[in-house]
């Protein structure tokens, strides 16, 4: 309760100290406006987070079903994501229900995506993060099926991404899967035993893909690409824009991937 009138109290006290009663009244009004703005921001943030969670799992369910039968790997990945997010009780049931709804043939994907895009106020960083999560699922079984690619094109268009931007996101996702970190696959094992270390050339290639910069770019351009990617994936910035706090660990892992890519390129180029 105090949080909702904090601005009024502070404004009133300072206003009174500066201008007695008239100052107190002015401070009270200014404090009220601040409280109102903060309350609206809180409501938006909570609403955006709920919308983000629902749309994430519902779209994942639709993606899993698009290639025909939902694979055990796709189900395992969805459950792993719920575990990483520490979803329990009602929140976990909501995520499971959303995934199940998404598998329905008549699931209104486009309407759901448009509502989600409006809820997060067209934040490019949040929309990109959402796309990255869906790409992780698309590659869950090790390959991208034609039906999944067609669906990804639809999702990308609804969220305002061009086909060229989707291609860059696909390269980013593949590079992450190849690297030492794997987003919400981090720490998991794959069929066929542990992954073998990559040859240096492959590791360097993936590092450039993660930073979304060409291998022949000069050092200053690579640095700018690194900073740009870190800015897009900064966990605190994403949460402030509406990313569910439960996804903070995912955002941190992606930031770690970007940092590792930068370190790999720095070492190869001997950048100080």
Order of alpha helices (4+ residues) and beta strands (2+ residues): alpha-alpha-alpha-alpha-alpha-alpha-alpha-alpha-alpha-alpha-alpha
